[in-house]
Amino acid sequence: MFDIIKKKYSLFAVLIIILMGIGIWISGKSTPNFEQYAAGTVRKTVFFNYFLPLIEEKNRAIMSIRKKLLFWRENSDDLGWWQTHQLDKLVIIYRVKNFSVNNKKSWQKLLEKVDVLPPSLVLAQAANESAWGTSRFATQGNNYFGQWCFEQGCGLVPQQRDSGKAHEVATFSSPKKSLGSYMQNLNSHPAYQTLRNIRTQLRINKQPVTGDALAAGLTSYSERGIEYIEELRAMIKFNKLGKHDQSINNSKTLL
């Protein structure tokens, strides 16, 4: 009898902790202190519940821009000064060189970059790079994706930085800013062209865009290369994160 009561109490305690994590996200007042949650299922649940809505919000914003670009492409002869101004800014942000509004390949290059990322991949990288939100760079600098910067004082100096190296780990005002910078990086930096090529080919073949597939384009993200990719794929599989990719593979996002 005592064991049954103890088991029910334990389950109730876990539920309360999970609801606390959800409540913190809903309030939007502060980032959860992930260290205060027991390592394992509870911390993972709080971590995913916090980041998934942020990822989906960012993907919706990207898709909104993408739809706008598709419309502008079809009406390129009738763009007003404001649309042209917005287009020029996007070309710079997404690092598209020699863009011409009358060139189909220019539009193709831009649209290949302005596209959504699989939530499963983003969640796995956030967890991996930040040790489930408990790393020094996450807790002190809101950096959940291990992004570097290269100006003195731009971030936190790694404790084990090699002699002669000058990079720092970037700091952000919020996890949301860190997420936005990371997604922009994958969508625009030359190092992740392979990832974008995989995504484009999946769209051409009308196949789902998944984290497992796009992980293959991250060989430059970590010095560990293929080992890093396999670790991300294992995290996606073990934590059943693939189900979250359905949000970017419905008919409204396949544009």
C-alpha positions in Angstrom: 0.0 0.0 0.0 2.8 2.4 1.0 4.6 1.7 -2.4 1.5 2.6 -4.3 1.1 5.9 -2.5 4.8 6.6 -3.0 4.5 5.9 -6.7 1.5 8.1 -7.1 3.2 10.9 -5.2 6.3 10.6 -7.4 4.2 10.8 -10.6 2.3 13.8 -9.2 5.6 15.5 -8.3 6.9 15.0 -11.9 3.6 16.4 -13.3 3.9 19.5 -11.1 7.5 20.1 -12.3 6.5 19.7 -15.9 3.6 22.1 -15.5 5.9 24.6 -13.8 8.2 24.5 -16.9 5.2 25.1 -19.2 4.0 27.9 -16.9 7.4 29.6 -17.1 7.2 29.5 -20.9 3.7 30.9 -21.0 4.6 33.8 -18.7 7.5 34.7 -20.9 9.0 36.6 -18.0 12.2 34.6 -17.7 14.1 31.7 -19.1 13.7 28.5 -17.1 16.6 27.5 -14.8 17.0 24.1 -16.4 19.5 23.1 -13.7 16.8 23.0 -11.1 15.0 20.2 -12.9 16.1 16.6 -12.5 18.4 15.5 -15.3 16.5 13.1 -17.7 12.9 13.1 -18.6 11.8 16.1 -16.5 14.5 18.4 -17.7 14.1 17.3 -21.3 10.4 18.0 -21.2 10.8 21.4 -19.8 13.6 22.2 -22.3 11.5 21.0 -25.3 8.4 22.8 -24.1 10.3 26.0 -23.8 12.1 25.9 -27.2 9.5 24.3 -29.5 7.1 27.3 -29.5 10.0 29.6 -30.2 11.1 27.5 -33.1 7.7 27.3 -34.6 7.2 31.0 -34.2 10.5 31.7 -36.1 9.6 29.2 -38.8 6.2 30.9 -39.3 8.1 34.3 -39.6 10.4 32.8 -42.2 7.5 31.2 -44.2 5.7 34.6 -44.2 8.8 36.2 -45.8 9.1 33.3 -48.2 5.5 33.7 -49.4 6.1 37.4 -49.9 9.2 36.7 -52.0 7.2 34.2 -54.1 4.6 36.9 -54.8 7.2 39.5 -55.6 9.0 37.1 -58.0 5.7 36.6 -59.9 5.1 40.3 -60.0 8.7 41.6 -60.3 7.8 44.2 -62.9 5.4 45.9 -60.6 7.4 46.2 -57.4 7.0 49.5 -55.6 9.8 51.4 -53.8 8.9 49.9 -50.4 9.0 46.3 -51.8 12.2 47.0 -53.5 13.7 48.4 -50.3 12.6 45.3 -48.3 14.0 43.0 -51.0 17.3 44.7 -51.0 17.6 44.2 -47.2 16.8 40.5 -47.5 19.4 40.1 -50.2 22.0 41.5 -47.9 20.8 39.6 -44.8 20.8 36.3 -46.7 24.1 37.0 -48.5 22.9 36.6 -52.1 25.6 38.2 -54.3 24.8 39.9 -57.6 21.0 39.7 -57.2 19.0 40.9 -60.1 15.2 41.2 -59.9 14.9 40.1 -63.5 17.1 37.0 -63.1 15.3 33.7 -62.3 18.5 32.2 -60.8 18.8 35.2 -58.4 15.3 34.5 -57.1 16.1 30.8 -56.8 19.3 31.5 -54.8 17.3 33.7 -52.4 14.4 31.3 -52.0 16.8 28.4 -51.3 18.0 30.4 -48.3 14.7 31.8 -47.0 13.2 28.6 -45.8 12.1 26.8 -42.7 14.3 24.5 -40.6 13.1 21.2 -39.1 12.2 21.6 -35.4 13.7 18.2 -34.6 17.2 19.4 -35.8 17.0 22.7 -34.0 15.9 21.0 -30.7 18.6 18.4 -31.0 21.3 21.0 -31.6 20.1 23.3 -28.8 20.2 20.4 -26.4 23.5 19.2 -27.6 25.3 22.5 -27.7 24.0 23.8 -24.4 24.0 20.6 -22.3 20.2 20.8 -22.0 20.4 24.5 -21.1 22.9 24.1 -18.3 26.2 25.1 -19.9 28.0 28.3 -18.9 27.4 29.8 -22.3 23.7 29.2 -22.0 23.2 30.3 -18.4 25.5 33.4 -18.6 25.2 34.3 -22.3 21.9 32.9 -23.6 23.9 31.0 -26.2 22.2 27.7 -26.8 23.9 26.9 -30.1 27.6 27.3 -29.5 27.9 30.3 -31.9 31.3 32.1 -32.0 32.1 35.7 -32.5 35.5 37.2 -33.3 35.8 40.7 -31.8 37.4 41.2 -28.4 34.7 41.5 -25.8 31.9 40.3 -28.0 31.1 37.3 -25.8 32.5 34.8 -23.3 36.0 33.5 -23.5 36.1 29.7 -23.6 38.1 28.4 -20.6 39.9 25.8 -22.8 40.6 28.1 -25.8 43.7 27.1 -27.6 46.7 29.4 -27.4 46.8 31.9 -30.2 43.0 31.7 -30.8 40.9 34.9 -30.5 37.3 33.7 -30.8 34.7 34.1 -28.1 31.4 32.5 -27.6 28.7 35.0 -28.5 26.3 36.4 -25.9 22.6 37.2 -26.6 20.0 39.2 -24.7 17.6 36.2 -24.8 17.3 32.6 -25.9 15.0 33.8 -28.7 17.8 36.0 -30.0 20.2 33.1 -29.9 17.7 31.0 -31.8 17.2 33.6 -34.5 20.9 34.1 -35.0 21.5 30.3 -35.3 18.7 29.8 -37.8 19.9 32.8 -39.9 23.4 31.3 -39.8 22.2 27.9 -41.2 20.2 29.7 -43.8 22.8 32.1 -45.1 26.4 31.0 -44.2 28.4 29.4 -47.0 29.5 26.6 -44.7 25.9 25.2 -44.7 25.3 25.3 -48.4 25.1 21.5 -48.4 22.3 21.6 -45.8 20.4 24.0 -48.0 21.0 21.9 -51.1 19.5 18.9 -49.3 16.5 20.9 -48.3 16.0 22.2 -51.8 16.3 18.7 -53.3 13.7 17.3 -50.9 11.3 20.1 -51.9 11.8 19.3 -55.6 11.2 15.6 -55.0 8.1 16.5 -52.8 9.6 14.7 -49.9 9.4 15.7 -46.2 12.1 18.1 -44.9 13.4 16.3 -41.8 16.1 16.9 -39.2 17.6 13.5 -39.9 18.1 14.4 -43.6 19.4 17.9 -43.1 21.8 16.9 -40.3 24.0 15.6 -43.2 24.8 19.2 -44.1 26.3 20.1 -40.7 29.8 18.7 -41.2 31.2 22.2 -40.7 29.3 22.9 -37.5 31.6 20.9 -35.3 35.2 19.7 -35.4 33.8 16.3 -34.7 32.3 16.1 -38.2 30.4 12.9 -39.0 30.5 11.8 -35.3 28.6 15.0 -34.5 26.0 14.4 -37.2 25.4 10.8 -35.9 25.0 12.1 -32.4 22.4 14.6 -33.5 20.5 11.9 -35.4 20.6 9.6 -32.4 19.2 12.4 -30.2 16.4 13.0 -32.7 15.6 9.3 -32.8 15.9 8.6 -29.0 13.8 11.6 -28.0 11.2 11.0 -30.8 11.7 14.6 -32.1 10.8 13.7 -35.7 7.1 14.1 -35.0 7.7 17.9 -34.6 8.8 18.2 -38.3 5.2 17.7 -39.4 4.6 21.4 -38.7 6.8 22.3 -41.7 5.7 19.6 -44.0 2.0 20.4 -44.4 0.5 21.7 -47.7 0.7 25.3 -46.5 4.5 25.2 -46.0 5.4 23.2 -49.1 5.9 26.2 -51.4 
